[in-house]
């Protein structure tokens, strides 16, 4: 089974067109039959196919070169050459295609099912096309067009309605497991969640996709901890849930630190609707700390949370429903504002 993989580079090439044929009709009792060279076949296309059952790009790390078939050359008797077969590249929903050199987004495949990326070369014309009253024996044909070769970056952005943001062990995974069918790992040590986890919360006939993003620490936007590797996955969310651990002695500064990391990575993330989840409300002294938190962030939507108390869970659900129903997705920057610079060679060492 493939591990989680959300970025990679691949080399793709469309097929060359087949050459046109130089041929002359030969048949008994029909002298000077004339040119009858057929056209070459079209080269195959490079096609991306979005598969709902795929969740990672791991398969693209196993096979990194995708080349469509070349068209076959034409033949005599005006027979066309066979067109080359397309090469289909399966990818999960939420995949983005980028130029490997510049990082510029070529295509966001959100909402697509099948997209032709590179067209195959056209087949060359056979000499039958070049006959005329003054040129009755053309001894030349047209070569097929060359296909296109390109190295591209393939990036997966998790598609979710609400993104969970918080320090390690802030209770994000516990809530995700409680509200959805996800089975994210929960343990008493940092970074138990090493990859983004998705789950669907069903509430009042509506499905809301929740995403648990691996824990952020101070300096994550500069590469500390797990770095910014997964921060881009919250770019498509409709809202953010900030988890503040009431058992943490630095709970009052947690929100500002998290916001600073998001702002450093991509300022537009802070334009999304927010809710603060004060987790571990069942801990000793949590009620007093919640009062301090509400005093410091007056005007902010803050909900206490204990996975052992039904009333707090219901309030959080209602908050998520309201956030999704009243907000839209904040668009990315024109230049692909959530793009991060990545070491190309690291992909081939499987460091990403």
Buried (B, 14 or more C-beta within 10 A) or exposed (E): EEEBBBBBBBEBBBBBBBBBBBBBBEEEEEEEEEBBBBBBBBBBBBBBBBEEEBBBBBBBBEEBEBBBBBBBBBBBBBBBBBBBBBBBBBBBBBBBBBBBEEBEBBBBBEEBEEBEBBBBBBBBBBBBBBBEEEEEEBEEBBBBBBBBEBBBBBBBBBBBBBBBBBBBBBBBBBBBBBBBEBEBEBEEEEEBBBBBBBBBBEBEEEEBBBBBBBBBBBBBBEEEBBBBBBBBBBBBBBBBBBBBBBBBEEBBEBBEBBBBBBEBBBEBBEEBBBBBBBBBBBBEEBEEBBEEBBEBBEEEEBBBBBBEEEEBBEBBBEBBBBBBEEBEEBEBEEEBBBBBEBEEEEBEEEEB
